[in-house]
Amino acid sequence: MNAIPDPIANEVIKGNIGQQLLVNGKINAQQAEKILRLQKETGGRFGEAAIKLGFVTENDIQDVLAQQFEYAYLVAGQSAVDQKLVAAYSPFDSRVEALRSLRSQILLRWVEGGNKSVALASYDADNTCDILAANLAIVFSQLGEHTLLVDANLRNAVQHQLFAVENRKGLSDVLVGRSGLEAVQRISEFRDLSILTAGTTAPNPQELLSRDVFSNIVAELAQAYDVVIYCTSALKDAADAQLVASRVKGTILVASRNQTPAKGLESAKLQLQSASATLLGCVLSQEE
């Protein structure tokens, strides 16, 4: 095996990116030497020089950065988790930065006050709302928070599809007493993320969410997790989201750019306020 000359080895070790690339077999000793020479000539970063020389890709750099900062993320093609979950696959994407900013606002304005549960509700953009809830749950778990995502969209459940998990038992089954909270599933790909899927399709979701047992579940889950995120069905279709918001209290209104009408947004706001929910803010999302 070829050894790196001592001066080069020392510089690579100082630059954690170079060290991680070597340890992970992304580059060899000779390539490391060439990268360092180019880095000195250009005054740039080790990773940038490695990409310029064609020894590594941007994904390779993201991989070692994620390892360095213990920031779990997935590689496309190596997981069944839906690639719509940008927080799972592209930790340095500008959209993920926006998610982290939203996470910080929730922590500062809601969680630090002793609150654990947050609902995401929309007037019409239910699919956008579901995806945002899933991505938000991921970034909370990446922070090290003991996070649970609850699919309370009992009319058009998608969280089990996004995370590629079973949906034989979930929230609806817990609400009717067919299952307990053992229905919660751990998502092994992430640091500290679990999901309670919607469960068996029920003909009466509004009646189920009206039950006192739902309030008990919300309280129990708030005791068991650092953060619990609930996604809901569209407010224009039924009162389900109002029922969830009335129990969870802290609610974020989700609007879809160029889709959600202003009157619909105002209607959603009034519906949530009538449910005695605390409106934490509104997120304008743009589907890719």
Secondary structure, DSSP 8 states (H G I E B T S, - for coil): -----HHHHHHHHHSHHHHHHHHTTSS-HHHHHHHHHHHHHH---HHHHHHHTTSS-HHHHHHHHHHHTT-----TTS--S-TT-HHHH-TTSHHHHHHHHHHHHHHHHTGGGT--EEEEEESS-HHHHHHHHHHHHHHHHHTT--EEEEE---SS--HHHHTT---SSSHHHHHTTS--GGG-EE-TTSSSEEEE---S--S-HHHHHHSHHHHHHHHHHHHH-SEEEEE---TTT-SHHHHHHHHH-EEEEEEETTTS-HHHHHHHHHHHHHTT-EEEEEEEE---
